[in-house]
């Protein structure tokens, strides 16, 4: 039996996934969470085999939650199930430790296949993401770089970028990430340089244009 935890801030989404998973003889939804803090408590208890995680949640984002899960359980399979297009997030999140990435608008049967694949200790990527990864490898071999600017950010830089784009101040970021304001400012500067942007408003505009925030 594959024990699943569903992490999504929308109760209707959790209910729909729970009902769909209940139709699978080898699936058991053993825990649900509405935010990252609740998800980490579930992980701490060690009662799940696969975590199905939404990326856009209030408070602690899915990116932050993924990083925290990886810090506690490095090998626990995490399937990102997001409303954002795969082209915008998938490659970055796979690099940050996600075991798989699917769009919520995709075929439900693919979610089942992904969960079973992750439970066997393998990663799962859709055909679209596999093609994107292959293109990245080919570009690297040629010495070219065609990845979007946000896909070149480190894990911490991506966290800082998304929080700044969402309207958080340096002080709020420092408190939320347990860093000094000086350290956050350093990360902010790195993000600006890597992305070729000059202000927080430009970060927000970029994130909205690429579907990274709602």
C-alpha positions as a Python dict, from the first residue, in 0.01 Angstrom:
ca = {
    (1, 'X'): (0, 0, 0),
    (2, 'X'): (135, 343, -98),
    (3, 'X'): (77, 594, 182),
    (4, 'X'): (16, 942, 44),
    (5, 'X'): (10, 1289, 199),
    (6, 'X'): (-174, 1564, 8),
    (7, 'X'): (-52, 1920, 66),
    (8, 'X'): (-268, 2192, -89),
    (9, 'X'): (-427, 2505, 58),
    (10, 'X'): (-754, 2443, -131),
    (11, 'X'): (-987, 2202, 49),
    (12, 'X'): (-1171, 2118, -274),
    (13, 'X'): (-847, 2013, -443),
    (14, 'X'): (-755, 1792, -148),
    (15, 'X'): (-1103, 1637, -149),
    (16, 'X'): (-1089, 1569, -522),
    (17, 'X'): (-748, 1405, -499),
    (18, 'X'): (-854, 1204, -195),
    (19, 'X'): (-1159, 1070, -378),
    (20, 'X'): (-958, 989, -691),
    (21, 'X'): (-681, 815, -496),
    (22, 'X'): (-941, 614, -304),
    (23, 'X'): (-1033, 444, -632),
    (24, 'X'): (-683, 296, -653),
    (25, 'X'): (-654, -34, -466),
    (26, 'X'): (-290, 25, -373),
    (27, 'X'): (-328, 390, -258),
    (28, 'X'): (-407, 517, 92),
    (29, 'X'): (-429, 889, 174),
    (30, 'X'): (-301, 891, 531),
    (31, 'X'): (-252, 1264, 583),
    (32, 'X'): (-353, 1605, 449),
    (33, 'X'): (-211, 1952, 504),
    (34, 'X'): (-321, 2301, 406),
    (35, 'X'): (19, 2467, 439),
    (36, 'X'): (389, 2402, 462),
    (37, 'X'): (401, 2397, 841),
    (38, 'X'): (144, 2118, 859),
    (39, 'X'): (328, 1931, 583),
    (40, 'X'): (654, 1936, 778),
    (41, 'X'): (478, 1794, 1083),
    (42, 'X'): (350, 1505, 870),
    (43, 'X'): (701, 1445, 736),
    (44, 'X'): (842, 1457, 1088),
    (45, 'X'): (607, 1176, 1193),
    (46, 'X'): (742, 963, 907),
    (47, 'X'): (410, 805, 813),
    (48, 'X'): (404, 861, 435),
    (49, 'X'): (565, 713, 125),
    (50, 'X'): (488, 995, -121),
    (51, 'X'): (404, 1364, -71),
    (52, 'X'): (185, 1536, -332),
    (53, 'X'): (269, 1904, -292),
    (54, 'X'): (111, 2220, -434),
    (55, 'X'): (365, 2489, -521),
    (56, 'X'): (156, 2805, -465),
    (57, 'X'): (47, 2825, -102),
    (58, 'X'): (9, 3122, 133),
    (59, 'X'): (278, 3176, 394),
    (60, 'X'): (547, 2916, 337),
    (61, 'X'): (550, 2849, -37),
    (62, 'X'): (581, 2510, -197),
    (63, 'X'): (942, 2593, -289),
    (64, 'X'): (1023, 2664, 76),
    (65, 'X'): (834, 2354, 186),
    (66, 'X'): (1021, 2136, -64),
    (67, 'X'): (1353, 2268, 66),
    (68, 'X'): (1249, 2202, 426),
    (69, 'X'): (1132, 1849, 344),
    (70, 'X'): (1461, 1776, 170),
    (71, 'X'): (1651, 1901, 476),
    (72, 'X'): (1463, 1653, 697),
    (73, 'X'): (1399, 1358, 464),
    (74, 'X'): (1643, 1367, 174),
    (75, 'X'): (1497, 1062, -1),
    (76, 'X'): (1121, 1107, 60),
    (77, 'X'): (951, 1125, -284),
    (78, 'X'): (780, 1460, -347),
    (79, 'X'): (549, 1505, -646),
    (80, 'X'): (482, 1868, -731),
    (81, 'X'): (124, 1913, -852),
    (82, 'X'): (84, 2270, -967),
    (83, 'X'): (-143, 2500, -1158),
    (84, 'X'): (161, 2659, -1320),
    (85, 'X'): (275, 2549, -1665),
    (86, 'X'): (553, 2291, -1658),
    (87, 'X'): (774, 2505, -1879),
    (88, 'X'): (787, 2769, -1604),
    (89, 'X'): (868, 2562, -1298),
    (90, 'X'): (936, 2194, -1366),
    (91, 'X'): (1307, 2197, -1448),
    (92, 'X'): (1391, 2434, -1162),
    (93, 'X'): (1203, 2227, -906),
    (94, 'X'): (1350, 1899, -1027),
    (95, 'X'): (1693, 2055, -978),
    (96, 'X'): (1589, 2161, -627),
    (97, 'X'): (1499, 1805, -529),
    (98, 'X'): (1143, 1738, -646),
    (99, 'X'): (1090, 1378, -757),
    (100, 'X'): (831, 1471, -1019),
    (101, 'X'): (623, 1760, -1153),
    (102, 'X'): (276, 1760, -1307),
    (103, 'X'): (23, 2026, -1398),
    (104, 'X'): (-315, 2010, -1223),
    (105, 'X'): (-486, 2042, -1559),
    (106, 'X'): (-324, 1723, -1685),
    (107, 'X'): (-466, 1373, -1723),
    (108, 'X'): (-558, 1229, -1378),
    (109, 'X'): (-428, 888, -1480),
    (110, 'X'): (-82, 1042, -1517),
    (111, 'X'): (-92, 1144, -1151),
    (112, 'X'): (-154, 781, -1057),
    (113, 'X'): (136, 667, -1275),
    (114, 'X'): (360, 933, -1123),
    (115, 'X'): (279, 835, -763),
    (116, 'X'): (347, 468, -836),
    (117, 'X'): (674, 555, -1008),
    (118, 'X'): (790, 771, -717),
    (119, 'X'): (693, 502, -466),
    (120, 'X'): (932, 267, -650),
    (121, 'X'): (1218, 509, -592),
    (122, 'X'): (1228, 658, -941),
    (123, 'X'): (1161, 1008, -1072),
    (124, 'X'): (868, 1094, -1295),
    (125, 'X'): (866, 1358, -1566),
    (126, 'X'): (609, 1421, -1836),
    (127, 'X'): (702, 1409, -2203),
    (128, 'X'): (712, 1791, -2208),
    (129, 'X'): (954, 1810, -1916),
    (130, 'X'): (1171, 1528, -2052),
    (131, 'X'): (1202, 1720, -2378),
    (132, 'X'): (1297, 2036, -2189),
    (133, 'X'): (1564, 1852, -1990),
    (134, 'X'): (1705, 1700, -2308),
    (135, 'X'): (1726, 2045, -2466),
    (136, 'X'): (1910, 2177, -2160),
    (137, 'X'): (2162, 1892, -2178),
    (138, 'X'): (2216, 1953, -2548),
    (139, 'X'): (2263, 2326, -2488),
    (140, 'X'): (2514, 2256, -2211),
    (141, 'X'): (2710, 2024, -2440),
    (142, 'X'): (2726, 2301, -2701),
    (143, 'X'): (2822, 2560, -2442),
    (144, 'X'): (2495, 2742, -2500),
    (145, 'X'): (2253, 2864, -2234),
    (146, 'X'): (1886, 2887, -2324),
    (147, 'X'): (1730, 2835, -1982),
    (148, 'X'): (1502, 3110, -1858),
    (149, 'X'): (1670, 3344, -1606),
    (150, 'X'): (1475, 3207, -1308),
    (151, 'X'): (1585, 2852, -1395),
    (152, 'X'): (1946, 2957, -1335),
    (153, 'X'): (1887, 3057, -973),
    (154, 'X'): (2005, 2847, -682),
    (155, 'X'): (1754, 2702, -436),
    (156, 'X'): (1794, 2992, -191),
    (157, 'X'): (1795, 3252, -467),
    (158, 'X'): (1469, 3110, -605),
    (159, 'X'): (1314, 3130, -258),
    (160, 'X'): (1421, 3493, -222),
    (161, 'X'): (1305, 3580, -573),
    (162, 'X'): (956, 3435, -527),
    (163, 'X'): (908, 3603, -189),
    (164, 'X'): (1026, 3941, -316),
    (165, 'X'): (805, 3905, -624),
    (166, 'X'): (515, 3827, -392),
    (167, 'X'): (562, 4158, -211),
    (168, 'X'): (764, 4064, 97),
    (169, 'X'): (1018, 4313, 230),
    (170, 'X'): (1379, 4228, 309),
    (171, 'X'): (1289, 4232, 679),
    (172, 'X'): (999, 3991, 632),
    (173, 'X'): (1219, 3766, 420),
    (174, 'X'): (1493, 3765, 682),
    (175, 'X'): (1245, 3664, 950),
    (176, 'X'): (1077, 3397, 738),
    (177, 'X'): (1402, 3237, 623),
    (178, 'X'): (1590, 3283, 954),
    (179, 'X'): (1859, 3491, 784),
    (180, 'X'): (2007, 3833, 856),
    (181, 'X'): (1879, 4130, 657),
    (182, 'X'): (2231, 4172, 518),
    (183, 'X'): (2235, 3813, 389),
    (184, 'X'): (1893, 3856, 229),
    (185, 'X'): (2011, 4176, 62),
    (186, 'X'): (2311, 3987, -77),
    (187, 'X'): (2081, 3719, -221),
    (188, 'X'): (1857, 3990, -364),
    (189, 'X'): (2154, 4146, -540),
    (190, 'X'): (2256, 3809, -687),
    (191, 'X'): (1903, 3753, -813),
    (192, 'X'): (1892, 4096, -976),
    (193, 'X'): (2226, 4038, -1151),
    (194, 'X'): (2141, 3686, -1273),
    (195, 'X'): (1801, 3793, -1402),
    (196, 'X'): (1908, 4128, -1543),
    (197, 'X'): (1645, 4316, -1342),
    (198, 'X'): (1675, 4636, -1140),
    (199, 'X'): (1386, 4655, -894),
    (200, 'X'): (1135, 4455, -693),
    (201, 'X'): (857, 4573, -924),
    (202, 'X'): (1047, 4425, -1219),
    (203, 'X'): (1078, 4098, -1026),
    (204, 'X'): (703, 4097, -969),
    (205, 'X'): (630, 4177, -1334),
    (206, 'X'): (863, 3896, -1448),
    (207, 'X'): (704, 3646, -1209),
    (208, 'X'): (352, 3737, -1321),
    (209, 'X'): (447, 3724, -1689),
    (210, 'X'): (595, 3376, -1648),
    (211, 'X'): (310, 3245, -1434),
    (212, 'X'): (533, 3197, -1127),
    (213, 'X'): (296, 3379, -891),
    (214, 'X'): (-77, 3438, -898),
}
